[in-house]
Amino acid sequence: MLPLLGLLGLLGLLGLAAPATASYAFYVGKNLTESGHVLLGGTGEEVSSHWLQLFPAKDHLANATITVGVTQDASYPATAREGVEIIGDLIKKHGFATYGGNPHLIADKDEGWVVWEFAGGETLWAAERLGPDVVRVSYPGYIEEFPVDFADSRDHMGSENLVDFAVAQGWWDPDGDEPFHVFKAYGVQGDSYHARTGGFKYMSQAALENATLAMVPVTEKDFMKRVRDPRICDDQSGYGQVIRVFEPGDPDLYLIWNAATGSVAAPFVPWYLGVEHVPPEFGQHRYLTTGASSTFLKTDYQLQEASVFAGRVFKRVLYYMCSAPKRFLPLVTDMFISFEDESAAAVTTWVDTAAKMLLATGDRDAARKMLTFFSRTRAYKSLEIGKTLTDALDGYAKLSGAWQIPKDDLINEMGSNETVNCLTGINPDEPADQQ
């Protein structure tokens, strides 16, 4: 069995203020996609650098244990449902360490689950199944009406005290007319906050879900368009990711499309799980990494740090685009889509076929070398596009008089100033002349 895949969203709960950042997670059930497979995608909003890193698979002895919790290590089960059960069991036994609560969207080849863990030290959590005919967009994760007898439901799970605690706090009246509603009981409270229809960012979860439903049957190309929707993909988007969740016959053939920063300003690059090396330009760099401003470089990292950082290259594309967003966005997007179409054509016409033939003959080493060559070649091609764009857009900004010298402080205090979001008024589903 292949591991489940998950995307993280963040939310302050139980009386905390609304979040300044979160993460978009997209789920499309397999009955709504062209390929008949689950599609999972999203962004990550964090003030940090993002990079790619390989962790080789390894076997473990029976009854072996690892340390889990607030650490850098994690272990994933085989299916989404088992993942939910493990989360609930760990919370029940060990509690939940958090900075404000966490919703997760996890999925396997058959179904998805929204899992919402609540802050406050009461071991509270709830989970809702997403079936094959569902589209869900989380920003952050939400759960609405919920059966009080959820222990008998195949579509819901939660902590034993989920309903009783809400009743004790006066957050839900079991004798009233309204059914138990997880968001109304445990979500951010306020007239402008709603589970699906707004209060969190530029575009509501409901609007994004409806825009995705309008694409049915959804292709991977369609899905990339939705994940890079400029109405949501701004400077806070640290990366973009699209995955078709299925069983390819061999784990090495699992394909992840990853953008080095927010995908409105970076193309999706195809990465196979069978790759053996990640180019240094896509690995860890010191840009926006904790402690980088107050420490010097280790000699072991001198060449890594000397290399260009893909994340920074495409951040530059975003910032340059913002000098004339309605003019540059269509041009840049067309370049990215052409690159992605070229990559997808190679995947379907020869890469998958060649890798399967090599694996069938037992030559896994050759298969992995071929997959590594393909993914690294496409990564470097994307970087060439990024460098070309930054040179061209830099020249335009300076020659056209669009260049502006900064006058304000460098530091943008969280929540007190607007971040770079110059593209958010542009609807990618409308012709440019109607914007």
Secondary structure, DSSP 8 states (H G I E B T S, - for coil): ----EEEE-----TT----S----EEEE-GGGBSSSSEEEEEEEE-SS-------------TT-----SSSS-----SSHHHHHHHHHHHHHHH----SS-EEEEEE-SS-EEEEEE-SSSS--EEEEEE-TT-EEEESS----B--TTGGG-SSEEE-TTHHHHHHHTTS--TTSSS--BHHHHHS--STT-BTTTBSSSSS-HHHHHHHHHTT-SB-HHHHHHHHT-TTT-STTEEEEEEEEES--SSGGG-EEEEESS-TTSS-EEEEETT-----GGGS--STT-TTGGG----GGGHHHHHS--HHHHHHHHHHHHTTSHHHHHHHHHHHHHHHHHHHHHHIIIIIHHHHHHHHHTT-HHHHHHHHHHHHHHHHHHHHHHHHHHHHHHHHHHHHTT------S-S---TTTS--S-TTTT--TTS-GGG-
